[in-house]
Amino acid sequence: MVHTPATSFCRSTAKGVEIFVRLTPKSSRDAVEGTAETGDGRMHLKARVRAVPENGKANSALEKLIADWLGMPRLSVSVVSGGASRLKCVAVEGNSAELLALIERRKDHSAAR
């Protein structure tokens, strides 16, 4: 397994962190599946949800998935860009240093499944 620091697919903001995610909707399960790299070299977190990409259902499912994955309140997580795209930016409110450390631990745990 290649170790990828969370900072390669996350960034600190004034209110917490933003996570770059590639979402696969209409999946057989809801899951965070580690990290991957796009063709242009950018890193992202891989996630899949059972929800369909209609009327914001997949985005809502992604927000819930990320909140559960991090053990955060659902209202702390929101899709801030890429609403109609597979590549999204998800904002998580909180202490950015603590969130980055938590994401790093959870990312490694997800990839090991």
Secondary structure as GFF3:
##gff-version 3
##sequence-region A 1 113
A	DSSP	three_ten_helix	6	8	.	.	.	ID=ss1
A	DSSP	beta_strand	10	12	.	.	.	ID=ss2
A	DSSP	beta_strand	16	24	.	.	.	ID=ss3
A	DSSP	beta_strand	31	37	.	.	.	ID=ss4
A	DSSP	beta_strand	43	48	.	.	.	ID=ss5
A	DSSP	alpha_helix	57	70	.	.	.	ID=ss6
A	DSSP	three_ten_helix	74	76	.	.	.	ID=ss7
A	DSSP	beta_strand	77	81	.	.	.	ID=ss8
A	DSSP	beta_strand	87	93	.	.	.	ID=ss9
A	DSSP	alpha_helix	96	112	.	.	.	ID=ss10
###
